[in-house]
Amino acid sequence: MAWKYPRHDIRSGFVADIDAINDNFLAVVDETSGSLNEHNFDSSKTVLKRQQLAKDGAFSIHVTKSNADPSNFSTKTGWQEIQKVDDWQSFDADGATLNFIGRGSMVYVCASFQLIATDGLQSVRRESTLLTDQMGFGFAVALRVDGTLIFDSLLGSGDSSSEFYRGFKNRGGDVEPTNRDGICIPQGGGGVSGARLPVTVDAVLNLPPGPHKIEIAVMNIRANMQSSGSDDKTYIASRELFALEMLR
């Protein structure tokens, strides 16, 4: 058992306050009733297995993932296509959609993944050529839970109707300008934009008991993001999605 110290200094002659007394006892009572920590276990011994605990004895985690290689531009094995449409998209694939039956609790939901908006040639191009690529207006990213977009998890503005999408002298930018001057015309946008984008989105939700569906949701803003002039798709490579039921 860990060392426990009283939160309040209670001395002879002090007015007895029931809240202070309860607070002092609570730390000890919590630990002896099951709120254990690293002081209660020998690190050299085998740790407890989930089956040894009651169903509500610890946090419960549900995970889906896909370890797709983000450098595999030739075959794109395991990559998930993001369609060139101006709307929210979700993906029925490992690592992008999680189905589980919850017990009813507060749930921490988190998704991490790699967005790809390049044909992969940048790694071998001359620097002058690399600098003439623009990647469009960007992506907006969020979590979707049971069909509802969770705006607390939103990365990007989420409001493409009010964002700036034009550049110098009201001219729109080109995805692949023909010279260096072309990159001086920014495309703007309300999301995250780039060739390779590691992204994490999360939210804490109160979910009722029963089946739940968690999805990664991506918006290709104004259907403008593309990998190259010959590939109008963008992709999600490696990805992981989990829901942590905080039962205690």
N, C-alpha and C positions, 0 to 999 in steps of 0.2 A: 504494500500500500504506500502511496506517495505521502510526503510530508504535507500536512495541512496546517495553515495558520489562520487564526480568526481574522475576519475582515474588520471587526470593530474592537476597540480597546475598552473593555468593561472593567471598571475598578470599584473598589469599596467606596461607598459614598455617592456613586453615580446614580442617577435616576434610572430605574430598570425600564428598558424599552423592548417590547416583545419583538419588534422587527429586527433590531440589532442582534438579539439573542438567536432568533431563527436563522438569520444570515450566517452566524458563526457555526451553528450546527449543520447547516445545509451542505456545506462542502464535504463534510464527513459522511453524511447520510447519502448524498448522491453517489459517492464512490462505492460505499458498501452495498448499495442497492443495484449496482450494475454499470454505473458510468465509469468505465475503466480507461486507463491511459497507459503510456509507455512504461510507467513505474511498476505496473502490475505483472509484466511479462519478462521472462528471461530471454534475451535476444539470442542466446545460444541454443534454445530449444525450438522444437517445431511449433509454429504458430497455430492458432485455432483455425479450423476449417469451417466454412459457412454452414455445413450440415450439422455442426455441433451446437449452433445457436438457434434460439427461437426465431420465428419468422420476423418478429419485430425487434430482434435483439441487436440489429446493426443496420447501417445503410444498405440499400439494395441497388445494384447498378445493372443497367441494360445497355449493351454495346453492339454496334455494327461498324465494320470498317472494311476498307479495301486498300491494299498496299500497292496501288498502281504506280509504276515508275514514271515520275514526272519528266525524265530525260529521254523517254522512249518515243521520239517524234516519228520514227519510221513506221511502226506498226500501231502505236497508240493503244497497246494492250491494256485493257481494263479502264480506259478513259471513258468518261461520260460526256456526250455531246451536249452543248448548250445551243439551242436552235436560234437562228437569226430572226427572232420575233420580239416585238416590243410589248412584253407582258411577263408576269411572274411565271417561272417554270419550276417544277419539281421533278424528281428523278426516281423511278422505281428500280433502284439498284443498291447493292451492298454498300454500306458506308454513307448513303444519301437518304435512306428511308429506314426508320426504326419503328417496328410494331411491338408493343408489349402490353401486358395486363397489369395495371397498377392497383395497389392496395388502398390508395386514397391518402395523399400526403402532400407536403411541399416537395417539389421536384426541381432539381437543378439540371437544365438541358444545355448541352454544349456541342457545337459542331466545329471541326477544324478541317480545312481542305486546301488544295492547291488549284487556283485558277490559272489556265493557260490561254494566252492570246498571242501566239506567235507560231511561225512555221518551223522554229528551231534552228534556222540558219544564222541567227544573230551571233551565235557562239564562234562562228568561223568567218564572219564578214569583216571587212575593213571597218574601222571606227567611223569613217566618213559616211559609209552606207548605213551603218547602224543608227546614226543620228537622224536619218531621214524617215524613220518609221514613227507613225502615230497610231495609237491603239484605240481610237474612238472615244465615245462619250462615257464609257465606263460601265461598271456593274453595280447594281444595288443588291444587297445580300441580306437575308433574314431567315428566321426559323418559322415553319408553319406547323401548328399543332392542331390536330383534328380538323384540318381544313381551314383554320383561321390563321392569318398572318400575324405574328407577334411583333408589334412595332417597337417594343422595348428592346428587341434584339437587332433592330435594323442598322445596317452599315450602309451609309449613303443617305441622301435626303428623302427618298421615297416619293418625291413630288416632281416628276419630270415636266409637269406643265408650267412650273415657275422657275426652272433653272436656265442658266445662260448656256446656249449651244452655238454661239457664233464667235468669230474672232475679229481680227483687226478690220476696221471699216465695214463691219457687218458681213464679212465673208466667212463662209464655212470652211473648215480645214479639210484636207485630204488625208485619207488613211495612209497612203504611200506617196508623199510629195516627190517631185522629180528633181528638186535641188534643195540646198540648205535653206534658202529663203522661205521655202514652203513650211518649214517647221516653226516659223514665226507666226503662223496663223493657228492659235490654239483652238481645240474643239470644245473645250469646256465640258460641263456635265456635272451631274449631281451624285456620282458614285466613285468607286475606286477604279483606276485605270492603269494598265501597265502590261508588260509582256508575261511576267510570272508573278502571281500574287498569292502569298500565303495568307489565309483568312481564318479568323476565329470569331464566331458569334455565339452568344449565350443568353440565357434568361432563367429567372427563378419563378416558378408557377405553382399555384395550388391546383392539383388535378384530383378529380373525384375518382372513386374506385371504378375499375372496368378497363376495357380495351382502349388504347390510345395509339395514335399514329403521329410520329414526329418526322418532319421532312426538312431538308435543305431547300430553300427557295432562292432563286437567282433571277434578276431582271437584267436582260441585255438592253440597256437604255437606248431608246429610239432604234432598236435593232441595228446598232451601228458598230458594235464590237465585232472584229473578225481577226483571224490569225494572219492572213496575208491577202494579196490581191487575187490569189487563186484558191484560197480556202476561206469561205465565208462563215465557217463555224468556229466556235471557241470551245473550251473543254474544262472539265474538272478531272484532275488526275487522282493522286492519293487523297484519301478522305476518311474521317472518323466521326461518328455521331454517338453520343451517349446520353442517357437519362439516369440521374442519381436520385432515387427515392429516399428522402431524409425522414425516416420513419420514427426517429426519437428526437 
